[in-house]
Amino acid sequence: MSVKNLVSVILPKRKGEDVSKFISAIENSTYMNGFEFDVEIIVVNLGQERSSQRNTGLETMKGNYVLVLDSDQMVTPDLIGECVFLMDKNPDCTGIYIPEIIPGNDWFSRLRNWERQFYNGTAVDVVRFVRAKDCPKFDLTMSGPEDADWGNRIQGKKLISKNYFYHYDNVSLKKYLQKKAYYSKSMKKYQEKWPQDKCLNFWYRCFWVFFERGKWKRFLGNPVMALGVMGIIFLRGVIYLCKR
């Protein structure tokens, strides 16, 4: 495999978790360097926090490009190839935002997916595909905002892919709020480290991100979903204030 064009995909997993279908999706990618499938898949299963396992992957990778996934995220066939193409054509690009689709037929999954589409390529989003030379380690003192912290430390031009990945987390509202409560424990440290982050701006995070660049038409065009999103934001805000 050519290290220059090799893509290292880092996939941390929990003990007993089956990630075979997510690995198969990577193996079925259309990305080829000449006649070779230039992707190494690094599955890390050490029973540690996600960030620690990611760092282990970063320490062992051999590629020139890095794609950081979670164990419940599935790439689409052309995603990796497009990301390499964008990096090759834009030498000043250091990271690529990848749109995320949250599948599910229940109302809560559809609501979260609808909300997620407003965040693509914004300050709320986090790059997933980066050059190895520009890739920092994850901060092990954070749980939750470590993704945003990691993305903030990747400086330079960032692009958005047209291809996307699926996020099969399948969480209920109760489990979703429990996760947010756990993640909020690290927010104070994140605020101290990034006080000017737009994500910490109440007006931007709760309102403007849904209205900027003409997105207000879509947001106001579906009042039921809009009210649902405002409800989720309110609950997240209550959790955040309680954990301060």
N, C-alpha and C positions, 0 to 999 in steps of 0.2 A: 504493500500500500504506500502511496506517495504521501509523505507527511505534509507536504505543501497544500494538498487538496483534501486531506483526510478530515472528516468531520467526526468529532468525539461526542457521542450522546451519553449524558450522565443521567442515570435513572436510579434514585434511591428507593428502597422498598422496605416495608415492615416485615417482621418475622411471620412466615406462613402466608404471605400475600402472593397471589397468583398474578404475575405481570406478563404471562406468555403472549396474550393477544396484543399487548402494547409493544412487545419486542417484535412480534410478527409484522406489525404495521411499519416499524422502522425498517425491517429487512425487506419489505415489499416496496420501499421507496424507489422512485424512478431515477434518483440521482446516480449518475455514473461519471467517473473520471476516465475518459477513453472507454475501455471495455471492462473496467474494474468497478466494483461496488465499493466506493471509498468511504465507508462508515464503520467506526468501531463503537460497539455498544458496551458501556460500562455500567453494570448493575451492581449497586453497593447494598449489601445486606449485613450490617454489623450491629443491629440492635441499638443504634444511636439516634440522636435527633437528626432531622432531615438535613440541616445545615452542615453538621459534622460529616455526614455521609457524602454530601455534595463535595465538600473539601477533599475528602479522600479520593473521589473521582477526579477532581481537578489536579491532584498531585500525581496521578498515575496516567493521565491522558497523554496521547501522542500526537493528536491532530493539530492542525492550524486553526480550526474552527471548533467552537463548542456550542452544543445545544443542551440547555439545562431543562429537564422535564421533571414532573412529579410522577409518582407511580400510577396515577389514574388519568394520565394525559396521553392521547393517541394522535400521532401525526397523520396528516393526509399525504397521499402518495407523492405529490410534487413539491411539498413544503421545503424539504432539505435542499433540493436542487435549486429552487428559487432563491433561498437564502444565500447559498454559495454564489449564485449569479449576481445578486445584488451587491455582495461584498466585493466580488471581482471587478464589477463595473464602477464601483464607488470606493476608491482606496481610502477616502477620508471617513468612511462609515465605520463606526466602532460597534454598533449594536443594532439588532432588528427586533421590532415589536411584532408579535405574532397574534393575529386575532384569535379569539377563543370562543368556541361554541359549547354551551352547556346543554347536552341532550336531556330529554325527559318529557313525558306527556302530562305529568302532574302540574298543577297551577304554579306551585312554588318554583319548580325547575324552569318553567317557561318565563316566570317573572325575573328570575336571576339572569337567565340568558338575555332577556330583553334589556335589562339594566347593563349587563356586561358590554353590550355593543356600543354604548356611549363612551366607554373608557378606552377603546382602541387607539393607541398612539398618543394618549394624553399623559399628563403628569401622574395620573392614577395607575397607568399601565406600567409594566416592567419588561425590559428587553429579555429575550430568551436565547437569542443566537448572537454570539460575540466572537471576535478574534481571540485566539488563545493569548496573544501577547497583551491584550487589553483587559484580560479577565482577572479580577481580584478574587480573593477568598471571601467566603461568607463570614459574617460576624457571629460567632458562636454565643455571644451574650444576649442575642435577640431571638425571640420566637414569634414569628408572624411578620413584623416589619423588616425582617432581614432581607427579604426580596427587594423591597424598595430601597433599602440602604445599599445593597449590592448594585442595583441599577444606577443609583445616584453617583456611585464611585466609578462608573464607566463613562468617562468624559468623551465628548465629540459628537459628530453627526450621527443621528439615528433614523432609520427608515422603517416602514411598515410593509410586511409581506401581504400579498393578495391571498395566498393560501393560508390555511388556518389549522388549528388542532382542536380535538374534542377533549372536554374535561368531564370525565365520568365520576364525579365525586358522589352523586346520589345521596345528598344529605337532606334530612328533614329540616323544618324551621327550627326545631328544638336543638338539634345537633349543630346547625349552622350558628345559632346564637352562642352555644357552648364554645365553639371554636373561636368566635370573635372575643368572648370573655377571656379565653386563654391567651390569645394573641395580644390583647390590650395591655397585658402585664408589662410588655416591653415598650409601650408607646412613650412613656416618659423619657426613657433613654434615647429613643429615636428623635423626640422633640429637641432634646438637648444637643444632639448631633447635627440635626438638620432643621434649625428653627425657621428658615425661610422657605421650606418646602411648600409648594402650592397645595399639596394634599392635606396640609395642616390648616389651611385657610378655610374657615367655615363656609364662607360665601362660595368659593370655588368648588369645594368638595361636595357640598350639598345641593348647589343650584347651578352655578355657571357651567360646569362640565356637561350638563344636559342641554344647555342652550347655545353654547359657542358654535361657531362655524355653521350656522343654520340648523343645528340639531333640534332646536326648539320646536320646529314643525313636526318632527316625529314624536317628540316628547308630549306635546300638547295634543297631538292627533290621536293619542290613545289614553284618555283620562283615567281609565280603570287601572292600566298598568302604571301610569304616572303616580297615582295615589298609592299603589302597592309599593312602589320604590320609595316614596316618601315615608311610608310606614316602616320599611326596613331600615332606612336611614335614621329614623327616630329611635328605633330600638337599639341600633348600634351606638347612637349617641348616649342613650341612657346607660348602656353597658360601660362605655368609655368613662363617663362621669363617675360611675360607681367604683371603677377600678383605679381612679386617680389617687 
